[in-house]
């Protein structure tokens, strides 16, 4: 969304003039007929429309390309209209905002005609695409969505496989001697930790790229995901290092140097992750 808003700000005059031209080309005197027959075909960017009467209450359903929602009839819109200032041509065009119905960036245009107000909601992404300010390919977008869905579900299955392995390992080691019991428990904990990290990655991919794909996602989503995943890996390696120390104390202290190398590696990862998180938060505040 950050890039989208950046393009909008740079091309603000072109976007505003284009919306004005679209509205001027529509004969709103025949509002009901226009809405039913051709309004949404005039510009794919128009996603919703409704009218407000002289009493500042919504006088028509909320019309979209697929259906009409009459639940908004009679809704008081004074809190919206009292804040806006119309241009000389009786048109007001808002800044971009996140639409509460879709979670996507929208621009609202309001026309004051006689004693009524006609409201049209434009989806910013479609509008910029229509003006050739950005490029989009629906086939590629669909392919990407399905690919992410396949990848996300496969990761979820792998995490379930790790959980099954951890449970079966924990159940099978109770008949073994003490050393095998300790080792098996640690390996089960490591498997569960990795399963949690992989499932977290799978959940994030499916949420933000498949089911709730939205241009309003957090700017630092990828960075936060990486930090969480690395945290899980560090926890797993720390458990492995602890297990190595226990095994060495039961056998030969001469091998303790290998445990030291593993613990030192974990320490380096912790320091690196701390620097990464600090840098991420520092840039996030700017």
Secondary structure, DSSP 8 states (H G I E B T S, - for coil): -HHHHHHHHHTHHHHHHHHHHHHHTS-GGGHHHHHHHTHHHH-TTEEEEEEE-TTSBB-S-EEESS-EEGGGTT-B-HHHHTT----TTSEEE---EE-TTTSSEEEEEEEEETTEEEEEEEEHHHHHHHTTSS---HHHHHHHHHHHHHHHHHHHHHHHHHHHHHHHHHHHGGGS-HHHHHHHHHHHHHHHHHHHHHHHHHHHHHIIIIIS--TTS-TTHHHHHHHHHHHHHHHHHHHHHHHHHHHHHTS-GGGHHHHHHHHHHHHHHHHHHHHHHHHHHHHHH-
